[in-house]
Amino acid sequence: DVESKAHLGHMYASGLGVEEDNATALEYFRASAEAGSGHGIYGLGYMQLSGAGFPKPDFRAAQQSFLEASKAGSADAHFHLGVMHVSGMLGRKNIALAFQHFTSASQAGHVLSLYNLALLYLETDGLKGGCATALPLLKSIAEKGEWMLVLKTAHQRYIKGDNQGALDDYLRAAEMGLEIGQSNAAYLLERLGRRGDNHSAARAVYYHQLAANQGHVDALLRIGE
């Protein structure tokens, strides 16, 4: 199985569950690459880039491997091509090609590519979008972090009927700046607050406003009311 050989290559290259062995990793990557595996071609390119198993790094060979792997759908290959072009590893920096590869990888959800794409928008003169485009990219990265687990826990508590526990977790998420946490905290504050409870009502409006500032449609409607 060509994909299994590629995975074995990664295991030997990284020492995952086996003793690290670049020569064996190369054998598996080459066998997988020759059979047309994008993962195998990418692995071969990474070793060429780092020089692992070779006398020295070979940027041009790595570029060719990454190009071939990117055509097979490897987001990691697109990312490394972007890095090579933005850093000038292949000679002159080529921001246009870096932008192209980071964009392709980002469309597959590659977080490091999203981050580098945001940096290009922030730091490159003449690139349309600037801060206005970088901000939602950085926001999407923040919302992929482990801290998002608090939202999962809050939802599970809400489903089980533990509204107060859910509120506590949503409030934590809200203070982290998470839009969903802000909106859901506001909803539960409204739901759990007693009639005439001005403190809960004011807090609900506050969190609706925070969510609305991030473009949350329901929060915008609630503020409008």
C-alpha positions in Angstrom: 0.0 0.0 0.0 1.6 3.3 -1.2 0.0 5.4 1.6 1.2 3.0 4.2 4.8 3.3 2.9 4.5 7.1 3.1 3.3 6.9 6.7 6.2 4.5 7.5 8.5 7.1 6.0 7.1 9.8 8.3 7.5 7.5 11.3 11.1 6.7 10.6 11.9 10.3 9.7 10.4 11.6 13.0 11.2 8.6 15.2 7.5 8.0 16.0 7.3 4.6 17.6 10.5 3.5 15.9 14.2 4.5 16.1 14.8 7.5 13.9 16.4 6.4 10.6 16.7 8.8 7.7 17.9 6.1 5.3 15.0 3.9 5.9 12.6 6.9 5.8 14.0 7.8 2.4 13.5 4.3 1.1 9.8 4.3 2.1 9.3 7.9 0.7 10.9 7.0 -2.6 8.9 3.8 -3.0 5.7 5.7 -2.2 6.6 8.6 -4.4 7.4 6.4 -7.4 3.9 4.9 -7.0 2.4 8.4 -7.2 1.5 9.1 -3.6 1.3 12.8 -2.8 2.2 12.1 0.8 5.3 10.2 -0.3 6.4 12.9 -2.7 5.9 15.5 0.0 7.9 13.5 2.5 10.7 13.2 0.0 10.6 16.9 -0.6 10.8 17.7 3.1 13.9 15.5 3.5 15.5 17.2 0.5 14.7 20.6 2.0 16.1 19.7 5.4 19.0 17.7 4.1 18.1 14.7 6.2 19.5 11.6 4.6 21.4 13.7 2.1 24.9 15.3 2.2 23.2 18.7 2.3 19.9 20.4 1.7 18.8 20.6 -2.0 16.3 23.5 -2.3 15.7 23.0 -6.1 15.0 19.3 -5.7 12.7 20.0 -2.8 10.9 22.6 -4.9 10.2 20.1 -7.6 9.0 17.5 -5.2 6.7 20.0 -3.4 5.3 21.2 -6.8 4.5 17.6 -7.7 3.0 16.9 -4.3 0.9 20.1 -4.4 -0.6 19.0 -7.7 -1.6 15.8 -5.8 -3.4 18.0 -3.3 -0.8 18.3 -0.5 -1.5 21.4 1.6 1.8 21.0 3.4 3.6 21.1 0.0 1.8 24.4 -0.8 2.8 25.7 2.6 6.5 24.9 2.1 6.5 26.3 -1.4 5.1 29.5 0.1 7.8 29.6 2.7 10.5 29.1 0.1 9.3 31.9 -2.1 8.7 34.4 0.8 12.1 33.7 2.4 14.1 33.9 -0.8 15.4 30.4 -0.5 15.2 29.9 -4.3 17.0 33.2 -5.0 14.9 36.3 -5.1 11.8 36.6 -2.9 8.6 36.0 -4.9 5.7 37.4 -2.9 3.1 36.7 -5.6 4.0 33.0 -5.7 4.1 32.8 -1.9 0.7 34.4 -1.8 -0.6 31.9 -4.3 0.7 28.8 -2.4 -0.4 30.1 1.0 -3.8 30.7 -0.4 -4.1 27.2 -1.8 -3.0 25.7 1.5 -5.3 27.9 3.5 -8.3 26.8 1.4 -7.6 23.3 2.8 -7.6 24.6 6.4 -3.8 24.7 6.8 -3.4 26.9 9.9 0.2 28.0 9.4 -0.6 29.0 5.9 -3.6 31.1 7.2 -1.2 32.8 9.6 1.4 33.5 6.9 -1.3 34.8 4.5 -2.4 37.2 7.2 1.2 38.4 7.6 1.4 39.0 3.9 -1.7 41.2 4.0 -0.3 43.1 7.0 3.2 43.6 5.8 3.1 43.7 2.0 2.7 47.2 0.4 0.4 47.2 -2.6 -1.5 44.0 -1.6 -5.2 44.8 -1.5 -7.0 44.0 1.7 -4.5 44.9 4.3 -5.6 44.9 7.9 -9.3 44.4 7.0 -8.5 41.1 5.3 -5.8 40.0 7.8 -8.1 40.4 10.8 -10.7 37.6 9.9 -7.9 35.3 8.9 -6.2 35.7 12.3 -9.6 35.4 14.0 -10.2 32.1 12.2 -6.8 30.9 13.5 -7.7 31.8 17.1 -10.9 29.9 16.8 -9.1 26.7 15.9 -7.1 26.6 19.2 -7.5 24.1 22.1 -9.3 26.8 24.0 -12.3 26.1 21.8 -12.9 23.0 23.9 -14.7 25.2 26.4 -17.4 25.8 23.9 -17.8 22.1 23.4 -18.1 21.6 27.1 -20.6 24.4 27.4 -22.8 22.9 24.7 -22.7 19.5 26.3 -23.8 21.0 29.6 -26.6 22.9 27.9 -27.9 19.7 26.1 -28.0 18.0 29.5 -30.0 20.8 31.0 -27.2 22.3 33.1 -28.0 25.9 32.1 -25.9 27.4 34.9 -22.9 25.3 34.1 -23.3 26.1 30.4 -23.5 29.8 31.2 -20.3 29.6 33.3 -18.4 28.0 30.4 -19.9 30.4 27.8 -18.9 33.4 30.0 -15.3 32.0 30.1 -15.3 31.7 26.3 -16.8 35.2 26.0 -14.0 36.7 28.0 -11.5 34.9 25.7 -13.0 36.9 22.9 -14.9 34.0 21.3 -17.9 35.3 19.4 -20.0 32.2 19.9 -19.3 32.3 23.6 -20.4 36.0 23.8 -23.6 35.4 21.9 -24.6 32.3 23.8 -23.7 33.8 27.2 -26.0 36.7 26.3 -28.8 34.3 25.4 -28.5 32.4 28.6 -28.3 35.5 30.7 -31.6 36.6 29.2 -33.1 33.2 29.7 -32.0 32.6 33.3 -32.5 36.2 34.5 -35.6 36.9 36.5 -38.1 39.5 35.5 -36.8 42.8 36.8 -33.2 41.5 37.0 -31.5 44.6 35.5 -28.0 43.3 36.3 -28.4 40.2 34.1 -30.2 42.2 31.4 -27.3 44.7 31.3 -24.8 41.9 31.1 -26.7 40.3 28.3 -26.7 43.5 26.3 -22.9 43.8 27.0 -22.2 40.4 25.5 -24.6 40.9 22.6 -22.6 44.1 21.8 -19.3 42.2 21.9 -20.6 39.6 19.6 -22.2 42.2 17.3 -18.9 44.0 17.1 -17.5 40.7 15.5 -20.4 40.6 13.0 -22.6 38.1 14.7 -26.0 38.5 12.9 -28.3 37.4 15.7 -26.5 39.7 18.2 -26.8 42.6 15.8 -30.6 42.0 15.6 -30.8 41.8 19.4 -29.0 45.1 19.8 -31.3 46.6 17.2 -34.3 45.6 19.4 
